[in-house]
């Protein structure tokens, strides 16, 4: 998932690479909402 936008003639882009969370329900929701990889990990 990524976003392209422009503001005052300046173009910006970002892409979600991955997410990390300790809660399995949260990381599954993250994957569903963003389409990006999520990893369950207790840092």
Backbone as a chain_set.jsonl record, in Angstrom:
{"seq": "XXXXXXXXXXXXXXXXXXXXXXXXXXXXXXXXXXXXXXXXXXX", "coords": {"N": [[0.848, -1.168, 0.0], [0.507, 2.209, -0.75], [0.847, 5.787, -0.978], [0.341, 8.514, -3.103], [0.725, 11.943, -3.431], [0.195, 15.474, -3.879], [1.359, 18.702, -3.02], [1.305, 22.064, -3.215], [2.741, 21.93, -5.608], [4.733, 20.158, -4.981], [5.589, 16.855, -5.048], [4.792, 13.957, -3.199], [5.465, 10.701, -1.849], [4.706, 7.657, -0.163], [5.331, 4.373, 1.118], [4.143, 1.527, 2.765], [6.131, -0.698, 4.441], [6.205, -2.783, 6.392], [4.711, -3.985, 9.455], [4.985, -4.192, 13.033], [3.889, -5.912, 15.86], [2.821, -6.979, 19.13], [0.411, -8.144, 19.657], [-1.643, -10.595, 18.323], [-4.205, -10.271, 17.102], [-4.204, -7.58, 16.437], [-2.068, -7.348, 14.576], [-3.059, -8.927, 12.514], [-5.299, -7.433, 11.751], [-3.944, -5.149, 10.858], [-2.601, -6.172, 8.583], [-4.841, -6.823, 7.025], [-6.042, -4.292, 6.639], [-4.022, -2.733, 5.429], [-2.676, -4.282, 3.568], [-0.052, -4.849, 3.736], [2.821, -6.645, 4.985], [2.811, -8.02, 8.263], [4.358, -8.591, 11.426], [4.456, -10.682, 14.238], [5.846, -9.917, 17.253], [7.573, -9.71, 20.312], [9.169, -7.143, 21.48]], "CA": [[0.0, 0.0, 0.0], [1.257, 3.456, -0.783], [0.062, 6.989, -1.264], [0.969, 9.574, -3.876], [-0.028, 13.181, -3.274], [0.93, 16.672, -4.27], [1.033, 19.888, -2.245], [2.023, 23.237, -3.721], [3.66, 21.535, -6.669], [5.723, 19.191, -4.494], [4.992, 15.525, -5.046], [5.277, 13.083, -2.132], [5.057, 9.299, -1.926], [5.201, 6.763, 0.871], [4.92, 2.978, 0.993], [4.252, 0.778, 4.014], [6.945, -1.899, 4.234], [5.774, -3.832, 7.315], [4.334, -3.554, 10.797], [5.359, -5.121, 14.108], [3.044, -5.772, 17.047], [2.84, -8.146, 19.997], [-0.943, -8.684, 19.706], [-1.963, -11.257, 17.059], [-5.396, -9.683, 16.478], [-3.83, -6.282, 15.886], [-1.271, -7.473, 13.358], [-3.939, -9.432, 11.446], [-6.061, -6.268, 11.286], [-3.006, -4.314, 10.102], [-2.422, -6.791, 7.262], [-6.094, -6.72, 6.282], [-6.309, -2.9, 6.29], [-2.974, -2.107, 4.62], [-2.149, -5.172, 2.541], [1.386, -4.995, 3.986], [3.241, -7.695, 5.905], [2.909, -7.714, 9.696], [5.117, -9.594, 12.157], [4.187, -10.689, 15.667], [7.133, -9.962, 17.939], [7.63, -9.0, 21.589], [10.481, -6.523, 21.578]], "C": [[0.892, 1.229, 0.0], [0.338, 4.601, -1.132], [0.927, 7.95, -2.067], [0.104, 10.811, -3.708], [0.844, 14.352, -3.683], [0.434, 17.852, -3.445], [1.917, 21.028, -2.728], [3.084, 22.867, -4.759], [4.749, 20.564, -6.243], [5.039, 17.835, -4.371], [5.632, 14.671, -3.949], [4.707, 11.685, -2.271], [5.532, 8.566, -0.676], [4.615, 5.378, 0.65], [5.124, 2.305, 2.345], [5.033, -0.499, 3.722], [6.471, -3.055, 5.103], [5.359, -3.196, 8.636], [4.735, -4.618, 11.795], [4.454, -4.856, 15.297], [3.095, -7.063, 17.84], [1.476, -8.856, 19.999], [-1.344, -9.294, 18.358], [-3.188, -10.669, 16.349], [-5.062, -8.362, 15.797], [-3.029, -6.442, 14.601], [-2.083, -8.072, 12.215], [-4.799, -8.304, 10.877], [-5.186, -5.357, 10.426], [-2.833, -4.863, 8.685], [-3.675, -6.638, 6.406], [-6.312, -5.279, 5.787], [-5.29, -2.308, 5.329], [-2.51, -2.963, 3.453], [-0.656, -5.392, 2.677], [1.629, -6.118, 4.987], [3.25, -7.185, 7.34], [3.599, -8.882, 10.392], [4.735, -9.52, 13.622], [5.509, -10.885, 16.393], [7.042, -9.164, 19.231], [9.038, -8.429, 21.747], [10.789, -6.194, 23.022]], "O": [[1.916, 1.266, 0.682], [-0.808, 4.4, -1.533], [2.096, 8.168, -1.749], [-1.119, 10.735, -3.829], [2.062, 14.234, -3.813], [-0.765, 17.988, -3.201], [3.143, 20.948, -2.65], [4.18, 23.428, -4.775], [5.596, 20.186, -7.053], [4.034, 17.693, -3.674], [6.853, 14.66, -3.789], [3.59, 11.509, -2.758], [6.63, 8.821, -0.183], [3.54, 5.229, 0.068], [6.154, 2.493, 2.992], [4.645, -1.288, 2.86], [6.344, -4.181, 4.622], [5.625, -2.022, 8.891], [4.819, -5.799, 11.46], [4.27, -3.706, 15.698], [3.38, -8.125, 17.287], [1.402, -10.044, 20.311], [-1.383, -8.585, 17.353], [-3.202, -10.579, 15.121], [-5.571, -8.062, 14.717], [-3.288, -5.735, 13.627], [-1.824, -7.756, 11.054], [-5.005, -8.227, 9.666], [-5.63, -4.853, 9.394], [-2.908, -4.117, 7.708], [-3.588, -6.357, 5.211], [-6.72, -5.073, 4.644], [-5.642, -1.471, 4.497], [-2.008, -2.439, 2.458], [-0.048, -6.048, 1.831], [0.733, -6.489, 5.746], [3.65, -6.05, 7.6], [3.439, -10.033, 9.986], [4.69, -8.434, 14.199], [6.207, -11.878, 16.184], [6.495, -8.061, 19.243], [9.975, -9.143, 22.104], [11.857, -5.661, 23.319]]}, "num_chains": 1, "name": "protein.A"}
